[in-house]
Amino acid sequence: MVSRRKPNWKVAFLWVFGTILITFGAMIAGHLEQGLGVDENEFLFGLAIAFFAILLGGLLWIIAASAIAIEINKEKQAIHM
């Protein structure tokens, strides 16, 4: 008998939200310029926001990938029993 897997919306949400964070972090980092009207502290603050957005997005991707790997391993163990 083939068991039907119900879709796990939490993993998909983590994957999509991580993608959005990485995109916004890259957009912020791509538009950073230290020029007229931009203080050094403001520049570093924008750089820190971009860095942490990309870092958090990557972390969410890793969490989603490990959750999928755990589900696959559980299915393999259930098949071999």
Order of alpha helices (4+ residues) and beta strands (2+ residues): alpha-alpha
